[in-house]
């Protein structure tokens, strides 16, 4: 599975940064994550060039790269904030707004990331389709394009519900802020 090395690299970077108290080395490991994606793309292209039949793993590689382009920095920042709070005594990470137009805006921005992920994945998959050339062997790659855009469409519908039916804040609370409960330790 192409995602396993990425998550191992992410966990190692955070562990080195906070548990081993080597922040620069940890950041260096975290910055290697995009390089791993480039390696994944190159290996996928070489696999197709060497005559491999396009399969689900090639499509998944493109979707994963699309996710990394769109959500990579956001995800690492989110995980870093939670890891810092949990293991290094950092401040509690900011939570997204829960109510009203602030929440709708947050969900809309996440949806735009999903659209970017689908566009990147579809572009990479289309390049792979052209690279392979045989229409009979590209069905699995084209099906991943459909999967990426279907996920973006579903996410868009969900984000739209926050705009159409915004949740109202309880009396005395604004939609911009949310009080934090004390962090629970396992």
TISE-524981 format. One line per 3 residues: number of its first residue (from 0); their letters; for each residue x, y, z of N, C-alpha, C. Coordinates in Angstrom, 3 decimals, m for minus. Atoms other than C-alpha are relative to their C-alpha. Layout:
// TISE-524981
NUM) A) X Y Z X Y Z X Y Z; ...
// end
This chain:
// TISE-524981
0) XXX) 0.852 m1.183 0.000 0.000 0.000 0.000 0.894 1.242 0.000; m0.906 m1.134 0.128 1.555 3.336 m1.009 m0.039 0.962 1.176; 0.108 m0.982 m1.065 0.382 5.248 2.056 0.808 m0.366 1.233
3) XXX) m0.674 0.431 m1.220 2.180 3.200 4.681 1.342 0.704 0.228; m1.276 m0.697 m0.246 5.711 4.673 4.174 m0.190 1.465 0.361; 0.234 m1.412 m0.296 4.278 8.185 4.253 m0.395 0.188 1.458
6) XXX) 0.440 m0.138 m1.392 2.559 7.665 7.603 1.109 m0.384 0.971; m1.152 0.352 m0.842 5.653 5.964 9.026 0.955 1.181 0.068; m0.877 m1.168 0.044 7.731 8.959 7.916 m0.583 1.147 0.829
9) XXX) 0.665 m1.041 m0.784 5.194 11.346 9.455 0.130 m0.286 1.498; m0.112 0.365 m1.420 5.170 9.462 12.784 1.440 0.127 0.479; m1.413 m0.113 m0.384 8.977 9.293 12.818 0.403 1.460 0.152
12) XXX) m0.318 m1.421 m0.093 9.254 13.025 12.142 m0.542 0.634 1.264; 0.592 m0.559 m1.218 6.881 13.891 14.983 0.670 m0.555 1.250; m0.660 0.608 m1.162 8.517 11.427 17.385 1.381 0.608 0.216
15) XXX) m1.334 m0.597 m0.126 11.981 12.792 16.659 m0.116 1.456 0.440; 0.169 m1.416 m0.315 10.732 16.375 16.889 m0.375 0.223 1.463; 0.511 m0.261 m1.341 8.900 16.083 20.200 0.506 m0.967 1.062
18) XXX) m0.406 0.968 m1.016 9.850 12.867 21.990 1.509 m0.042 0.180; m1.460 0.001 m0.085 13.554 12.881 21.139 0.554 1.410 0.186; m0.360 m1.410 m0.195 13.586 16.694 21.481 1.088 0.452 m0.978
21) XXX) m0.897 m0.405 1.085 15.365 17.176 18.155 m0.861 0.673 m1.076; 0.978 m0.621 0.905 13.117 19.721 16.431 0.487 0.179 m1.436; m0.484 m0.214 1.373 15.321 20.449 13.422 0.025 m1.305 m0.783
24) XXX) m0.012 1.298 0.665 15.807 16.783 12.613 m1.420 m0.460 m0.298; 1.397 0.350 0.217 12.078 16.221 13.039 m0.612 0.748 m1.166; 0.512 m0.790 1.124 11.248 19.054 10.653 0.600 m0.510 m1.310
27) XXX) m0.631 0.534 1.207 13.751 17.641 8.161 m0.708 m1.285 m0.448; 0.733 1.221 0.350 11.975 14.276 8.311 m1.390 0.329 m0.547; 1.323 m0.389 0.487 8.594 15.962 7.881 0.076 0.589 m1.407
30) XXX) m0.164 m0.578 1.331 9.908 17.843 4.847 0.338 m1.060 m1.057; m0.266 1.097 0.944 10.910 14.503 3.286 m1.291 m0.607 m0.548; 1.294 0.539 0.441 7.211 13.650 2.936 m0.297 0.326 m1.468
33) XXX) 0.252 m0.270 1.428 6.805 15.502 m0.408 0.971 m0.745 m0.922; m0.953 0.763 0.817 9.959 13.798 m1.703 m0.470 m1.436 m0.186; 0.535 1.351 0.089 8.359 10.453 m0.929 m1.109 m0.068 m1.053
36) XXX) 1.067 m0.034 1.002 5.389 11.451 m3.087 0.576 0.040 m1.409; m0.648 m0.050 1.310 7.683 12.285 m5.997 0.548 m1.385 m0.356; m0.499 1.366 0.222 9.336 8.876 m5.592 m1.154 m0.921 m0.384
39) XXX) 1.176 0.815 0.314 5.876 7.263 m5.598 m0.444 0.227 m1.439; 0.405 m0.316 1.366 5.006 9.060 m8.833 0.974 m0.599 m1.016; m1.012 0.537 0.918 8.277 8.045 m10.498 m0.092 m1.527 m0.078
42) XXX) 0.103 1.464 m0.021 7.934 4.398 m9.411 m1.245 m0.457 m0.753; 1.228 0.335 0.714 4.363 4.327 m10.709 0.202 0.130 m1.505; m0.250 m0.197 1.433 5.449 5.742 m14.081 0.924 m1.086 m0.553
45) XXX) m0.928 1.054 0.451 8.327 3.252 m14.331 m0.726 m1.335 m0.095; 0.761 1.246 0.009 5.977 0.386 m13.470 m0.871 m0.078 m1.250; 0.821 m0.011 1.211 3.620 1.429 m16.272 0.857 m0.089 m1.263
48) XXX) m0.905 0.023 1.157 6.535 1.989 m18.688 0.528 m1.406 m0.260; m0.534 1.353 0.138 7.812 m1.524 m18.013 m1.070 m1.020 m0.376; 1.021 0.892 0.518 4.538 m2.957 m19.250 m1.018 m0.507 1.002
51) XXX) 0.992 0.434 m0.979 2.539 m3.393 m16.060 m1.387 0.428 m0.456; 1.377 m0.376 0.300 m1.182 m3.457 m16.613 m0.446 1.040 1.014; 0.500 m0.991 m0.951 m2.736 m0.331 m15.113 m1.002 m0.662 0.953
54) XXX) 0.830 0.664 m1.004 m4.349 m1.479 m11.878 m0.432 1.007 1.058; 0.510 m0.861 m1.066 m6.019 m0.093 m8.770 1.127 0.702 0.729; m1.104 m0.623 m0.745 m2.618 0.586 m7.158 0.532 1.240 m0.721
57) XXX) m0.439 m1.178 0.741 m1.694 3.013 m9.952 m0.985 1.147 0.201; 1.014 m1.020 m0.255 m4.969 4.853 m9.509 0.078 0.535 1.410; m0.116 m0.420 m1.389 m4.573 4.909 m5.749 1.222 0.889 0.200
60) XXX) m1.195 m0.841 m0.107 m1.075 6.361 m6.134 m0.309 1.418 m0.461; 0.347 m1.334 0.500 m2.468 9.257 m8.190 m0.927 0.732 0.963; 0.919 m0.616 m0.956 m5.295 9.906 m5.726 0.746 0.413 1.261
63) XXX) m0.776 m0.323 m1.193 m2.840 9.819 m2.829 0.876 1.233 m0.228; m0.802 m1.182 0.314 m0.585 12.338 m4.546 m0.901 1.237 m0.047; 0.950 m1.107 0.004 m3.622 14.552 m5.161 m0.360 0.433 1.416
66) XXX) 0.291 m0.316 m1.406 m4.502 14.323 m1.472 1.178 0.745 0.635; m1.177 m0.626 m0.588 m0.950 15.235 m0.514 0.165 1.438 m0.480; m0.110 m1.359 0.514 m0.916 18.278 m2.787 m1.027 0.908 0.676
69) XXX) 1.079 m0.840 m0.516 m4.255 19.554 m1.489 m0.026 0.087 1.529; 0.175 0.060 m1.448 m4.235 18.472 2.144 1.297 m0.217 0.776; m1.243 0.357 m0.684 m0.575 17.721 2.930 0.402 0.963 1.094
72) XXX) m0.419 m0.989 m0.996 0.384 20.950 4.682 m1.034 0.124 1.106; 1.101 m0.102 m0.969 m3.011 21.183 6.387 0.036 m1.179 0.981; m0.017 1.202 m0.833 m2.776 17.597 7.671 1.200 m0.006 0.933
75) XXX) m1.201 m0.004 m0.839 0.793 17.925 8.918 m0.113 1.060 1.087; 0.190 m1.056 m1.001 m0.029 21.208 10.665 m0.971 m0.453 1.088; 1.000 0.485 m0.948 m3.085 19.601 12.302 0.603 m1.058 0.929
78) XXX) m0.605 1.070 m0.802 m1.200 16.498 13.446 1.095 0.559 0.888; m1.074 m0.600 m0.781 1.766 18.579 14.602 m0.562 0.738 1.217; 0.612 m0.717 m1.118 m0.490 20.793 16.746 m0.521 m0.941 1.070
81) XXX) 0.514 0.965 m0.970 m2.171 17.804 18.377 1.133 m0.765 0.691; m1.133 0.727 m0.572 1.108 15.936 18.889 0.748 0.889 0.987; m0.675 m0.953 m0.879 2.725 19.042 20.380 m0.767 0.178 1.302
84) XXX) 0.822 m0.174 m1.196 m0.167 19.510 22.788 0.029 m1.254 0.870; 0.095 1.260 m0.736 m0.336 15.853 23.773 1.325 m0.422 0.630; m1.270 0.570 m0.455 3.360 15.003 24.133 1.058 1.027 0.382
87) XXX) m1.047 m0.983 m0.276 5.266 18.287 24.435 m0.500 1.190 0.804; 0.507 m1.079 m0.837 3.061 20.473 26.610 m0.351 1.265 m0.761; 0.355 m1.160 0.805 2.143 22.794 23.756 m1.425 0.442 0.272
90) XXX) 1.368 m0.488 m0.199 m1.012 24.883 23.696 m0.995 m0.881 m0.749; 1.007 0.773 0.737 m4.254 23.214 22.671 m0.156 0.558 m1.410; 0.151 m0.487 1.367 m4.676 23.394 18.905 m1.347 0.692 m0.191
93) XXX) 1.242 m0.716 0.301 m7.286 25.734 17.506 m0.985 m0.963 m0.652; 1.044 0.831 0.593 m10.555 24.092 16.636 m0.730 0.803 m1.063; 0.770 m0.738 1.014 m12.622 24.940 13.594 m1.280 0.557 0.611
96) XXX) 1.260 m0.536 m0.515 m15.708 27.072 14.110 m1.096 m1.060 m0.096; 1.067 1.000 m0.032 m18.819 25.093 14.968 m1.318 0.495 m0.552; 1.330 m0.524 0.287 m21.635 27.434 14.037 0.018 1.025 m1.126
99) XXX) 0.279 m1.089 0.914 m23.061 29.705 11.377 0.848 0.052 m1.254; m0.731 m0.199 1.252 m21.330 31.185 8.385 1.491 m0.283 0.157; m1.413 0.329 m0.208 m17.908 30.705 9.958 0.233 m1.487 m0.277
102) XXX) m0.123 1.431 0.258 m18.456 26.941 9.885 m0.207 m0.297 m1.488; 0.238 0.205 1.430 m19.865 27.107 6.352 1.233 0.394 m0.813; m1.223 m0.414 0.690 m16.765 29.016 5.232 1.112 m1.011 0.169
105) XXX) m1.018 1.028 m0.275 m14.497 26.444 6.877 m0.250 m1.238 m0.870; 0.331 1.182 0.805 m16.318 23.577 5.161 0.190 0.274 m1.490; m0.215 m0.365 1.401 m16.216 25.428 1.838 1.476 m0.032 m0.374
108) XXX) m1.452 0.035 0.263 m12.440 25.855 2.096 0.514 m1.437 m0.050; m0.398 1.411 0.050 m12.044 22.134 2.857 m0.455 m0.635 m1.317; 0.503 0.544 1.257 m14.208 21.316 m0.156 0.888 0.441 m1.170
111) XXX) m0.891 m0.460 1.063 m11.972 23.469 m2.373 1.300 m0.804 m0.012; m1.178 0.876 m0.057 m9.034 21.385 m1.162 m0.300 m1.347 m0.656; 0.387 1.274 0.599 m10.924 18.258 m2.180 m0.094 0.127 m1.521
114) XXX) 0.054 m0.234 1.450 m11.577 19.747 m5.628 1.420 0.042 m0.567; m1.398 m0.028 0.442 m7.838 20.478 m5.936 0.580 m1.414 m0.030; m0.495 1.385 m0.045 m7.035 16.889 m4.888 m0.537 m0.799 m1.187
117) XXX) 0.598 0.722 1.132 m9.460 15.521 m7.503 0.605 0.469 m1.322; m0.587 m0.521 1.236 m8.017 17.812 m10.186 1.419 m0.529 m0.205; m1.377 0.514 0.103 m4.429 16.775 m9.439 m0.026 m1.492 m0.330
120) XXX) 0.086 1.448 0.247 m5.361 13.084 m9.295 m0.476 m0.271 m1.427; 0.510 0.209 1.359 m7.372 13.329 m12.533 1.048 0.348 m1.054; m1.063 m0.367 0.926 m4.520 15.118 m14.270 1.078 m1.069 m0.092
123) XXX) m1.015 1.061 m0.001 m2.001 12.493 m13.206 m0.534 m1.273 m0.647; 0.597 1.192 0.608 m4.382 9.704 m14.181 m0.147 0.162 m1.508; 0.120 m0.223 1.444 m4.995 11.298 m17.580 1.365 m0.118 m0.672
126) XXX) m1.356 0.178 0.544 m1.241 11.526 m18.152 0.349 m1.479 m0.099; m0.266 1.445 0.029 m1.014 7.834 m17.270 m0.788 m0.674 m1.119; 0.811 0.564 1.090 m3.850 7.023 m19.706 0.678 0.272 m1.333
129) XXX) m0.686 m0.334 1.251 m2.037 8.855 m22.497 1.318 m0.760 m0.122; m1.285 0.697 m0.011 1.237 7.222 m21.487 m0.176 m1.466 m0.367; 0.255 1.412 0.297 m0.213 3.714 m21.595 m0.513 m0.142 m1.425
132) XXX) 0.456 m0.050 1.376 m2.117 4.489 m24.789 m1.063 m0.998 m0.400; 0.958 1.021 0.405 m4.168 1.306 m25.042 m1.298 0.202 0.767; 1.290 m0.293 m0.646 m7.818 2.119 m24.356 m0.531 m1.206 0.777
135) XXX) 0.484 1.194 m0.689 m8.502 m1.469 m23.314 0.650 m0.211 1.358; m0.717 0.212 m1.250 m5.953 m1.322 m20.497 m0.126 1.168 0.965; 0.049 m1.195 m0.843 m6.839 2.070 m19.065 m1.307 0.142 0.774
138) XXX) 1.286 m0.083 m0.683 m10.263 1.290 m17.639 0.128 0.242 1.492; m0.150 m0.190 m1.448 m9.020 1.076 m14.055 0.478 1.412 0.326; m0.457 m1.373 m0.233 m7.250 4.433 m14.367 m1.148 0.990 m0.173
141) XXX) 1.157 m0.882 0.216 m10.350 6.102 m15.777 m1.027 m0.132 1.123; 0.953 0.164 m1.104 m12.475 4.609 m13.005 0.465 0.773 1.238; m0.495 m0.796 m1.128 m10.213 6.304 m10.441 m0.270 1.480 m0.200
144) XXX) 0.379 m1.394 0.257 m10.863 9.630 m12.152 m1.438 0.229 0.459; 1.397 m0.097 m0.405 m14.576 9.031 m11.633 m0.113 m0.027 1.522; 0.030 0.096 m1.469 m13.963 8.060 m7.987 0.430 1.323 0.629
147) XXX) m0.495 m1.265 m0.557 m11.982 11.248 m7.326 m1.050 1.092 m0.117; 0.999 m1.062 0.186 m14.669 13.514 m8.795 m1.300 m0.299 0.742; 1.182 0.353 m0.789 m17.473 11.601 m7.115 0.211 0.378 1.462
150) XXX) m0.310 m0.396 m1.381 m15.752 12.122 m3.752 m0.076 1.514 0.159; 0.080 m1.471 m0.058 m15.409 15.848 m4.523 m1.449 0.464 m0.047; 1.414 m0.360 0.077 m19.085 16.022 m5.447 m0.741 m0.268 1.298
153) XXX) 0.643 0.329 m1.278 m20.219 14.278 m2.273 0.450 0.982 1.074; m0.503 m0.958 m0.979 m17.972 16.508 m0.189 m0.623 1.377 m0.233; 0.633 m1.277 0.314 m19.406 19.543 m1.989 m1.433 0.072 0.504
156) XXX) 1.371 0.031 m0.511 m22.947 18.496 m1.133 m0.030 0.135 1.525; m0.064 m0.096 m1.459 m21.995 18.061 2.507 0.356 1.428 0.413; m0.385 m1.378 m0.322 m20.273 21.468 2.567 m1.156 0.964 m0.253
159) XXX) 1.136 m0.857 0.317 m23.335 23.034 0.959 m1.069 m0.041 1.097; 1.000 0.082 m1.076 m25.559 21.772 3.771 0.334 0.949 1.148; m0.390 m0.938 m1.057 m23.560 23.901 6.216 m0.370 1.431 m0.365
162) XXX) 0.391 m1.331 0.449 m24.378 26.950 4.107 m1.523 0.156 m0.011; 1.461 m0.072 0.099 m28.047 26.137 3.542 m0.660 m0.080 1.379; 0.577 0.190 m1.330 m28.815 24.965 7.079 1.075 0.213 1.067
165) XXX) m1.064 m0.231 m0.985 m26.252 26.648 9.345 m0.483 m0.308 1.416; 0.308 0.308 m1.394 m26.186 25.419 12.908 0.138 1.284 0.808; m0.020 m1.221 m0.812 m27.020 28.185 15.346 0.734 m0.261 1.309
168) XXX) m0.736 0.087 m1.262 m24.782 28.840 18.332 m0.973 0.089 1.167; 0.832 m0.155 m1.190 m26.294 28.390 21.782 0.036 1.445 0.490; 0.074 m1.366 m0.520 m27.355 31.586 23.512 1.251 0.317 0.807
171) XXX) m1.191 m0.423 m0.732 m24.350 33.501 24.819 1.303 m0.470 m0.605; m1.222 0.501 0.634 m21.874 31.846 22.457 m0.002 0.434 m1.459; m0.068 m0.396 1.403 m20.673 33.158 19.111 0.435 m1.197 m0.835
174) XXX) m0.414 1.084 0.884 m20.029 30.962 16.101 1.487 m0.017 m0.251; m1.432 m0.101 0.280 m16.425 32.137 15.901 0.841 m0.753 1.021; m0.816 0.592 m1.056 m15.213 30.743 19.200 m0.705 m1.199 0.604
177) XXX) 0.537 1.166 m0.669 m15.662 27.492 20.977 0.849 m0.260 1.228; m0.807 0.279 m1.180 m14.626 26.900 24.547 0.588 m1.396 m0.082; m0.683 1.282 0.030 m12.144 24.090 24.932 m0.196 m0.709 1.317
180) XXX) 0.057 0.807 m1.215 m12.634 21.303 27.373 1.426 m0.418 0.322; m1.357 0.427 m0.349 m9.582 20.159 29.299 0.383 m1.244 m0.779; m0.479 1.154 0.757 m7.447 17.686 27.387 m0.063 m1.245 0.866
183) XXX) 0.096 1.260 m0.726 m8.088 14.112 28.379 1.214 m0.838 m0.317; m1.144 0.890 0.190 m5.147 11.821 28.879 m0.472 m1.436 0.099; 0.356 1.417 m0.040 m5.471 8.138 28.119 0.824 m0.737 1.014
// end
